[in-house]
Structures are given as C-alpha cells and as structure tokens.
Amino acid sequence: MARSSSYHSYLIESLKDPHEAAAYLDAVLDDGSLEEVRLALKNVAEAQISGLNDTQLASHRSAIYETLAQQNYLDFPTLLKILSELGFRVSIAPKEDAA
C-alpha cells in the first residue's frame, strides 16, 4: 500500500525531534519485522538529513540512508552501528506484565 505524501511529510517532520524518533524506533524494534525496522531507520535518517545544515554531516547521514535503501540484509552489528551513527543507543528494559 502506498503511503500518502502528506503522511510521509508529517512523519519525517515529527522524526526530526530526537525523542519522537527514539519512541518511533523503540516501537518498531519491539513489534516490527526486519523490513519495518529498515524502513523506520530510513525514515529517521531522512528526517535527520532534511534538518541538517552541515554539508559533511548531511553527506554522512545520506550514506546511511542509501545503505539502508540498497541493503536487504540487516544484521545486529550493522543495526547497532547505524543506530549509533544516527545518535541513538540500545537499552534493555523488562517487558511489562500483561495482567
């Protein structure tokens, strides 16, 4: 199903906020498939690229975005590296009891 450009624009704009991006990635990592995780990382990278003024940093983040766009396989070390490059870290938390 194709995404509407207005929703995508809204999403990218909201993901410029690091706290919003972190919550988005956390939710996708918790419930998403590998493809959904890759798409979420691409969206966060796109948001960060669009908000940058520094050409060198924008180029670096563009390389991350391009890697995610072309790579079908995403192993854990690569995931950790990409998250770090985007300014995030992984943490562990207990699952909440369902009852």
C-alpha positions in Angstrom: 0.0 0.0 0.0 1.4 3.4 -1.0 1.9 6.0 1.7 0.4 9.4 1.1 2.9 12.2 0.7 1.2 14.2 3.4 1.5 11.4 5.9 5.1 10.8 4.9 5.9 14.6 5.2 4.3 14.7 8.6 6.2 11.6 9.8 9.5 13.0 8.6 8.9 16.3 10.2 8.0 14.7 13.5 11.1 12.4 13.4 13.3 15.5 13.4 12.7 15.5 17.2 15.1 13.0 18.7 12.6 12.0 21.4 9.9 11.3 18.8 12.4 9.4 16.6 13.6 7.3 19.6 10.0 6.4 20.6 9.2 5.5 16.9 12.3 3.3 16.6 11.6 1.7 20.0 8.1 0.8 18.9 9.2 -0.6 15.6 12.1 -2.6 17.2 9.6 -4.0 19.7 6.9 -5.1 17.2 8.3 -4.8 13.7 9.6 -7.1 11.1 13.1 -6.7 9.7 11.7 -4.8 6.7 9.7 -2.5 9.1 12.9 -1.8 11.1 14.8 -1.0 7.9 12.1 1.4 6.8 12.0 3.0 10.2 15.7 3.6 10.1 15.5 5.0 6.6 12.7 7.4 7.8 14.8 8.6 10.8 17.8 9.1 8.6 15.8 11.0 6.0 14.4 13.2 8.8 17.8 13.9 10.2 19.2 14.7 6.7 16.5 17.1 5.9 17.1 19.0 9.2 20.9 19.4 8.7 22.8 22.5 7.7 26.3 20.9 7.9 27.1 19.5 4.5 29.6 16.9 5.7 27.2 15.5 8.3 24.3 15.5 5.9 26.5 13.6 3.4 27.4 11.1 6.1 23.7 10.5 7.0 22.8 10.3 3.3 25.3 7.4 3.0 23.5 5.6 5.9 20.2 6.3 4.2 21.5 4.9 0.8 22.9 1.8 2.6 19.6 1.1 4.1 17.8 1.6 0.8 20.1 -0.8 -1.0 20.7 -3.5 1.6 18.2 -6.3 2.0 20.1 -7.8 5.0 20.5 -6.1 8.3 22.5 -7.9 11.0 22.7 -6.9 14.6 26.2 -5.3 14.5 25.1 -3.2 11.5 21.9 -2.2 13.3 23.9 -1.1 16.3 26.3 0.9 14.1 23.5 2.6 12.2 21.7 3.5 15.4 24.9 4.9 16.9 25.6 6.9 13.7 22.1 8.4 13.9 22.6 9.4 17.6 20.8 6.6 19.4 21.8 3.8 21.7 20.2 0.5 22.5 19.0 -0.2 26.0 17.3 -3.2 27.6 14.0 -3.0 29.6 11.8 -5.6 31.2 8.6 -6.4 29.4 5.5 -5.1 31.2 3.2 -7.8 32.7 0.1 -8.3 30.5 -2.1 -9.0 33.5 
